Structures are given as structure tokens and as C-alpha cells.
Amino acid sequence: MSLADELRYLRALRGGPDNMTVEEGAGIPPGTLWQLEKRYRRVGEDDEVLARLAACYGVPLEKLQFHRERYRKALSAYLHQAQDGGEAAHLRLRTGEEVSGRVRWWDLAAFGLEMEDGELTVVQRHAVVDWEGIE
């Protein structure tokens, strides 16, 4: 799950305060949260901004740093590589569940995994927390 997805999720868990309220509470410049929540590539924000957001949301800084490295472009590359190589993709979801299967299709919002039993499972991209790399 990208940092953008995680930040939107954390904000939603707190009742969905507007960005300005969160920015004021975290002591970060106006517009910063909006930018972070809209980016799907690795965000180059410094750790100070992430530390302030982590404190505001009551989560460890390491959690936000972890999600910063799980940006959507990296997941796209992983899915593409697995599909092209005919390899199974191995993913961990927000629920803690782990799923594996062959990538049959993918787009910006979801992807289809063919499971071992031949069934197709559709996974929403924002539900993916981590994945194993195919090197």
C-alpha cells in the first residue's frame, strides 16, 4: 500500500477530518497532505514531515516510511514482471491475509490473480500492503 493510500486510510479512521485540520494539527505547511495523498510514486518528503504526520495519527514513523517504499509504481512493476515471466505473485493484504497466484490482468485500481484452483480473484490495489520481489 502506497504512502498516499495509507495516509488516506489513517485520515478516514479518524472520521475524515479535512486536510487543513490535519496539517494544522501536525504542524506541516498547507497543501502538503493533499500532495502526499495524491502521489502514487515514491514521495521524496523528508522524514520530518512523516514524523509529524505519524505523531498526529498516533502511528510509528517506521510505518509511514515502510509505506513510502511501497508506492504504486513499484507494485505495477512487480505485477508486470510476474505476468511477463509467468511467475506467481505473492502479496500480503491489509487484513493480514496472504494471496498468491498468476497475474492475468492489472490496471490502476485492481488486478486479477488466477489461484492454484483456477479461480480468478480480483484484488483492489489499495488493499495490498506488501509483496515479494521477483528479481
Residue pairs with C-beta under 8 A, 6 or more apart in sequence:
1 9
1 67
1 70
1 94
1 126
1 127
1 128
1 129
2 39
2 40
2 67
2 70
2 71
2 72
2 75
2 126
3 36
3 39
3 43
3 64
3 67
3 68
3 70
3 71
4 36
4 37
4 38
4 39
4 40
4 43
4 72
5 67
5 72
5 126
6 63
6 64
6 67
7 33
7 36
7 37
7 53
7 64
8 37
9 126
10 57
10 59
11 17
11 19
11 22
11 33
11 37
11 57
14 57
19 33
19 34
19 37
20 30
22 33
22 53
22 56
23 29
23 30
23 31
23 32
23 33
25 56
26 33
26 52
26 53
26 55
26 56
27 52
28 49
28 52
28 53
32 45
32 49
33 53
36 43
36 45
36 49
36 53
39 71
40 71
40 72
40 73
41 71
41 72
41 73
42 68
42 69
42 71
42 73
42 74
43 68
43 71
45 68
47 61
47 65
50 61
50 64
50 65
50 68
51 61
53 64
54 60
54 61
54 63
54 64
70 128
70 129
70 130
70 131
72 125
75 125
75 128
75 131
76 106
78 89
78 131
78 133
78 134
79 89
79 103
79 106
79 111
80 106
81 87
81 134
82 88
82 89
82 102
82 103
82 134
83 102
83 103
83 104
83 106
85 134
86 102
87 102
87 134
88 100
88 101
88 102
89 100
89 101
89 102
89 103
89 113
89 131
89 132
89 134
90 98
90 99
90 100
90 131
90 132
91 98
91 99
91 100
91 123
91 128
91 130
91 131
91 132
92 98
92 128
92 129
92 130
92 131
93 99
93 123
93 127
93 128
93 129
94 127
94 128
94 129
95 127
99 113
99 115
99 121
99 123
100 113
100 115
100 116
101 113
101 114
101 115
101 116
101 121
102 113
102 114
103 111
103 112
103 113
104 112
104 113
104 114
104 120
105 111
105 112
106 112
108 125
109 124
109 125
110 122
110 123
110 124
110 125
111 122
111 123
111 125
112 120
112 121
112 122
112 123
113 120
113 121
113 122
113 123
114 120
114 121
115 121
